[in-house]
Amino acid sequence: MAIQVITRDSSALTDADLDEMGSMGGAFDIGSLSKAKDSWVLCTIARVDERLHGISFSTLERIGGTPCVLLGLMSVRRNSKRDQVLKGLMGEAYHRALMAFPDEDVVVGTRFVEAGAMEAFKSLSEVIPRPGHRAVGEERAWGRRLAKRFAVDSAYDEQSFVVKTNGQSGFLDFESSKPDKVTPEIAGLFDTVVPAKGGVLIVHGWTMAEDLVKLGKRV
Protein backbone atom coordinates (compact mmCIF):
# COMPACT_ATOMS: atom_id res chain seq x y z
CA MET A 1 0.00 0.00 0.00
CA ALA A 2 1.56 3.28 -1.14
CA ILE A 3 0.32 6.60 0.20
CA GLN A 4 0.64 9.55 -2.18
CA VAL A 5 0.78 12.91 -0.42
CA ILE A 6 0.84 16.20 -2.32
CA THR A 7 0.43 19.84 -1.31
CA ARG A 8 -1.19 22.55 -3.42
CA ASP A 9 -2.21 26.15 -2.96
CA SER A 10 -5.71 26.13 -1.48
CA SER A 11 -6.75 28.80 -3.96
CA ALA A 12 -6.23 26.29 -6.79
CA LEU A 13 -8.88 23.88 -5.48
CA THR A 14 -11.90 23.41 -7.70
CA ASP A 15 -15.52 22.70 -6.82
CA ALA A 16 -14.90 19.11 -7.87
CA ASP A 17 -12.03 18.88 -5.38
CA LEU A 18 -14.25 20.16 -2.58
CA ASP A 19 -17.01 17.75 -3.55
CA GLU A 20 -14.58 14.85 -3.35
CA MET A 21 -13.41 16.00 0.07
CA GLY A 22 -16.97 16.37 1.28
CA SER A 23 -17.79 12.83 0.20
CA MET A 24 -14.87 11.39 2.19
CA GLY A 25 -16.90 11.44 5.39
CA GLY A 26 -15.74 12.81 8.71
CA ALA A 27 -16.60 15.99 10.56
CA PHE A 28 -16.61 18.59 7.78
CA ASP A 29 -19.21 19.44 5.18
CA ILE A 30 -18.81 21.39 1.96
CA GLY A 31 -19.46 24.69 3.72
CA SER A 32 -16.64 24.12 6.21
CA LEU A 33 -14.28 22.99 3.46
CA SER A 34 -15.07 26.02 1.33
CA LYS A 35 -14.29 28.31 4.27
CA ALA A 36 -11.04 26.43 4.90
CA LYS A 37 -10.07 26.94 1.27
CA ASP A 38 -10.44 30.69 1.75
CA SER A 39 -8.81 30.79 5.19
CA TRP A 40 -5.68 28.65 4.79
CA VAL A 41 -2.87 28.89 2.27
CA LEU A 42 -1.97 25.23 1.73
CA CYS A 43 -4.02 22.10 1.11
CA THR A 44 -2.41 18.69 1.51
CA ILE A 45 -4.13 15.64 0.04
CA ALA A 46 -3.36 12.00 0.86
CA ARG A 47 -4.44 9.23 -1.48
CA VAL A 48 -4.18 5.46 -1.31
CA ASP A 49 -4.54 3.71 -4.65
CA GLU A 50 -5.87 7.00 -6.07
CA ARG A 51 -8.68 7.18 -3.51
CA LEU A 52 -8.82 10.19 -1.18
CA HIS A 53 -8.03 9.23 2.41
CA GLY A 54 -6.97 12.47 4.10
CA ILE A 55 -6.88 16.25 3.77
CA SER A 56 -5.20 19.06 5.64
CA PHE A 57 -5.53 22.83 5.32
CA SER A 58 -2.60 24.69 6.85
CA THR A 59 -0.42 27.77 6.84
CA LEU A 60 3.27 28.35 7.51
CA GLU A 61 3.86 31.74 9.07
CA ARG A 62 5.62 33.61 11.83
CA ILE A 63 3.82 34.74 14.95
CA GLY A 64 5.84 37.34 16.80
CA GLY A 65 8.85 36.23 14.76
CA THR A 66 8.50 32.56 15.73
CA PRO A 67 8.09 30.02 12.89
CA CYS A 68 4.73 28.24 13.10
CA VAL A 69 2.85 25.44 11.40
CA LEU A 70 -0.85 26.16 11.84
CA LEU A 71 -3.10 23.20 11.08
CA GLY A 72 -6.44 24.83 10.44
CA LEU A 73 -8.43 21.77 9.41
CA MET A 74 -7.42 18.15 8.99
CA SER A 75 -9.55 15.07 8.38
CA VAL A 76 -8.64 11.41 7.95
CA ARG A 77 -10.96 8.76 6.55
CA ARG A 78 -12.12 6.25 9.17
CA ASN A 79 -10.66 2.94 8.02
CA SER A 80 -7.75 0.58 8.59
CA LYS A 81 -5.29 2.89 6.82
CA ARG A 82 -5.93 5.89 9.07
CA ASP A 83 -2.69 5.67 11.07
CA GLN A 84 -0.51 5.65 7.96
CA VAL A 85 -2.50 8.49 6.42
CA LEU A 86 -2.17 10.62 9.56
CA LYS A 87 1.57 9.96 9.58
CA GLY A 88 1.75 10.96 5.92
CA LEU A 89 -0.13 14.23 6.47
CA MET A 90 1.97 15.18 9.49
CA GLY A 91 5.17 14.21 7.67
CA GLU A 92 4.25 16.54 4.83
CA ALA A 93 3.59 19.35 7.31
CA TYR A 94 7.02 18.81 8.85
CA HIS A 95 8.64 18.71 5.41
CA ARG A 96 7.06 22.02 4.45
CA ALA A 97 8.23 23.50 7.76
CA LEU A 98 11.76 22.25 7.16
CA MET A 99 11.81 23.87 3.72
CA ALA A 100 10.41 27.16 5.02
CA PHE A 101 12.29 27.36 8.33
CA PRO A 102 15.61 25.49 8.06
CA ASP A 103 17.75 25.52 11.22
CA GLU A 104 14.92 26.94 13.36
CA ASP A 105 12.72 25.58 16.13
CA VAL A 106 9.08 25.54 15.05
CA VAL A 107 5.75 25.70 16.89
CA VAL A 108 2.95 23.43 15.65
CA GLY A 109 -0.58 24.28 16.72
CA THR A 110 -4.11 23.12 16.07
CA ARG A 111 -7.48 22.35 17.69
CA PHE A 112 -8.72 18.99 18.95
CA VAL A 113 -12.13 17.68 19.97
CA GLU A 114 -11.15 14.22 21.22
CA ALA A 115 -8.23 12.70 23.07
CA GLY A 116 -7.41 9.99 20.54
CA ALA A 117 -6.48 12.56 17.92
CA MET A 118 -3.62 13.79 20.12
CA GLU A 119 -1.66 10.95 18.57
CA ALA A 120 -0.88 13.38 15.75
CA PHE A 121 1.44 15.34 18.08
CA LYS A 122 3.38 12.36 19.43
CA SER A 123 6.61 13.48 17.73
CA LEU A 124 6.55 16.97 19.24
CA SER A 125 8.29 18.24 22.37
CA GLU A 126 6.88 20.41 25.16
CA VAL A 127 3.27 19.81 24.16
CA ILE A 128 0.91 22.24 25.93
CA PRO A 129 -1.36 21.37 27.63
CA ARG A 130 -0.10 18.01 28.84
CA PRO A 131 -0.85 15.88 31.90
CA GLY A 132 1.05 16.66 35.07
CA HIS A 133 2.39 19.97 33.82
CA ARG A 134 1.32 23.39 35.02
CA ALA A 135 1.62 25.78 32.10
CA VAL A 136 3.64 28.93 32.75
CA GLY A 137 3.28 32.43 31.37
CA GLU A 138 4.83 32.02 27.92
CA GLU A 139 3.10 28.69 27.39
CA ARG A 140 -0.24 30.30 28.19
CA ALA A 141 0.65 33.21 25.94
CA TRP A 142 0.99 30.78 23.03
CA GLY A 143 -2.45 29.45 23.77
CA ARG A 144 -3.85 32.98 23.56
CA ARG A 145 -1.96 33.72 20.35
CA LEU A 146 -3.29 30.59 18.69
CA ALA A 147 -6.84 31.21 19.87
CA LYS A 148 -6.65 34.66 18.31
CA ARG A 149 -5.13 33.29 15.11
CA PHE A 150 -7.88 30.69 14.84
CA ALA A 151 -10.42 33.49 15.48
CA VAL A 152 -11.92 31.70 18.50
CA ASP A 153 -10.51 33.89 21.27
CA SER A 154 -13.88 35.27 22.37
CA ALA A 155 -14.78 31.93 23.99
CA TYR A 156 -11.26 30.88 24.99
CA ASP A 157 -10.27 29.99 28.57
CA GLU A 158 -6.53 30.40 28.98
CA GLN A 159 -6.42 28.29 32.14
CA SER A 160 -7.78 25.14 30.50
CA PHE A 161 -6.82 25.92 26.86
CA VAL A 162 -10.45 25.16 26.00
CA VAL A 163 -12.65 27.09 23.58
CA LYS A 164 -16.05 26.57 25.14
CA THR A 165 -18.28 27.29 22.14
CA ASN A 166 -18.14 27.90 18.40
CA GLY A 167 -14.55 26.68 18.02
CA GLN A 168 -15.03 24.05 15.36
CA SER A 169 -14.51 26.03 12.15
CA GLY A 170 -11.57 23.67 11.88
CA PHE A 171 -9.78 21.05 13.97
CA LEU A 172 -7.80 17.82 13.66
CA ASP A 173 -10.50 15.29 12.85
CA PHE A 174 -8.98 11.88 13.53
CA GLU A 175 -10.61 8.86 15.15
CA SER A 176 -8.02 6.65 16.81
CA SER A 177 -7.89 2.99 15.78
CA LYS A 178 -6.82 2.17 19.35
CA PRO A 179 -9.03 4.28 21.63
CA ASP A 180 -8.33 1.90 24.53
CA LYS A 181 -4.69 3.05 24.44
CA VAL A 182 -5.62 6.65 25.31
CA THR A 183 -4.51 7.25 28.87
CA PRO A 184 -6.93 8.63 31.47
CA GLU A 185 -4.54 11.55 31.92
CA ILE A 186 -4.77 12.57 28.26
CA ALA A 187 -8.52 12.05 28.27
CA GLY A 188 -8.72 14.31 31.32
CA LEU A 189 -7.51 17.27 29.27
CA PHE A 190 -10.84 17.09 27.45
CA ASP A 191 -13.08 16.96 30.54
CA THR A 192 -14.50 20.43 29.89
CA VAL A 193 -14.60 20.18 26.09
CA VAL A 194 -18.21 19.91 24.90
CA PRO A 195 -18.17 19.02 21.19
CA ALA A 196 -21.94 19.49 20.91
CA LYS A 197 -21.45 23.19 21.70
CA GLY A 198 -18.53 23.56 19.33
CA GLY A 199 -15.92 23.10 22.05
CA VAL A 200 -12.27 22.40 21.23
CA LEU A 201 -8.93 22.14 22.99
CA ILE A 202 -6.12 24.31 21.59
CA VAL A 203 -2.82 22.44 21.66
CA HIS A 204 0.66 23.38 20.58
CA GLY A 205 4.06 21.76 20.70
CA TRP A 206 7.59 22.33 19.50
CA THR A 207 9.85 20.57 17.08
CA MET A 208 13.47 21.47 17.62
CA ALA A 209 15.55 22.21 14.54
CA GLU A 210 17.56 19.00 14.84
CA ASP A 211 14.37 16.94 15.16
CA LEU A 212 12.69 18.70 12.26
CA VAL A 213 15.49 17.54 9.96
CA LYS A 214 14.44 13.95 10.67
CA LEU A 215 10.68 14.52 10.81
CA GLY A 216 10.67 16.52 7.59
CA LYS A 217 12.89 14.24 5.57
CA ARG A 218 11.26 12.86 2.45
CA VAL A 219 11.37 9.07 2.38
N, C-alpha and C positions, 0 to 999 in steps of 0.2 A: 504494500500500500504506500503510494507516494503522495505526499501533500504538496500541492503547489500554492505558494503564497506570493502575492504581488501587491504592490502599493501604487495607487494612482491619486491624482488630485481629485478631491471630492467634487469639485466643480465640473469635472468631466463625466460624472455619472449621468446616465440617461434614465428616462422613465422605466425602460425595460429592466435596467439594473436594479432600480428600487423595487420593482414588482417582484423580481427574483428574490431579493432580500426579504421582502415581506412574506413570501411564501415559504421561507425556510422554517418558520415557526419561532417560538421564543417569545420574549417579552414585548417586542416592538412592532408597531403597525406602520403602515405606509406614512402616516402623518409624522410619527416620531423620526422615521428614517429621512424624510424630506427635510425636517428641521435640522437633523444632524448633518446632512449634506451642506446646508447653508452655514452651519455653525463651526464646523471643523475642517481643517485644511486637507488632511490626508484620509484616504479610505483604503484599508487593507482587506483583501479578500483571500480566503483560504478555500481551496477546492481539493476534493479527493475523487479521482477518476472523473474529473470535469464537473462533478456535482458540488454545489455550494454548501460548505459546512461551517463557515465562520466569517464574521465581518468585524471590523474595528474602525471607528472614526476617531482620529486623534490629531494632535497638534504638537509640534516641537517649538518651544519658545523659551524666552528668559523671563523670569519673574523676579524683579529686584536684582537683576544681573545673574541669577542662578539658572543654569540650564534645567529645563523641565520637559518631561514627557507627560502630556495630559491625555488620558484615555477618556474621551467624552462619552462614547457608547461602544460597547462590544457585546456580541452575541455569538454563542456557539450552539450548533445543532445538538439536540439531545439524542445521542446514540453512542455506540461502542467506541467511536473514534474521537470522542470529545477531548480526551486528555491530550492526544497528539495534536489536535487542532489548536487547543489553547496554547500549548507549547510553541506551535508554529507562529501564532499571532503575536505572542509575547516576544519570541525571538526576533521577529521582524521589527517590532517596536524598539528593541535594544539595538538592532543593527542600524536603524535610522538614527538613533541617538548617538551611536558611535561615529557615524559619518558626519553628523552635525556638530557634535561636541567632543572631538578627540582630546584625550588627556585631561578631561574634566569629570568631576563627580556630578551625578545627575539625580534630580528628584523625579520620581514617578508617582503620579497621583490619579485617583479615580474614585468612583462611588460604588458601594456594594449594598445589596439588599439581603444577602444571606451568607452565612458563615462559610459554607462549602466553597464559595467562589474565591475566598481568600487564598486558595491554592495558587492563584495566578501570581501572587507576590512572594512566593516561597524563595526566590533567588535574591530578593532584596535584603538590605541591611537596615537596621534602625527603623523598622516599620512602626508607624504611629497611627492609631493606638495599637497597643499590644498588651497581652495579659501580664500582670505583675509589674507593670511599669507606669510610674506616675509622670505624665508628660510635663515638661518644663516650658518656660516662656517661649523660646524660639520654636519648639515643636508645636505649641498651640498656635503660634503666629502662622505657621504653615497651614494649619487647618483653616484658619480664617482666610488666608490668601486664596486657598483652593475653593473654599465656599463662595468667595466673591467671584473668582474666575468662572466657576460653574453656574453663576447667577442664582445661587440658592441661599445666599447669606441672610436673607430676611427671616428664615426659619431655622437658622443654624445655632446649635448649642456648643460653645467651644469647650465646655467641660467634658462632654461625652463624645464629641465629634459627630453628633447625630443631627441630620436635617429632619425635623419632625414631620413636615408636610411639604408636598409639591416639589420633591427633590428628584423625581424620576424622569426628567427630560432625557437623561442618559445615565447608564451605569454598566457595570460589568456583569452581564447576564450569562452566568455559567452554573449549571446544575451538576454538582459533584457526582462522579460514578461510585464514590465510596463515602457516602454521608456518615456512616458509622465511624469513620476515622477522624471526624471533626471533634476536637477536644472540647470538653465543657467550658474551658477557659476562653477559647476562641468564640464559641457560641455565646458566651456571656457578654461579649462586646456588642451583641445585637439585641440585648434584652429590651432596650427602649426603642428599637426600630420597628415601626408599624408600616409594613409595605402597603396595606390597604389604604393608608392615608398619604401615600407617596413618600414614606420615610426612607432614608438612606444613611449609610455610614460613610463618611469621607475618610479615606485612608491614603497615606503616602509613605514612601520608603526611599531609600537611597541605594544607588549602585555606584560604588567607588570606581574610579577611572580604570584601575587594574582589573577589576571584575568585569567591567563593561567590555573590555577587549575580548574576553572569553564569551560573555553572554551574547555579544553582537556579532560574533564571527559567523560568517556564512559557511554552512556545511558543504 
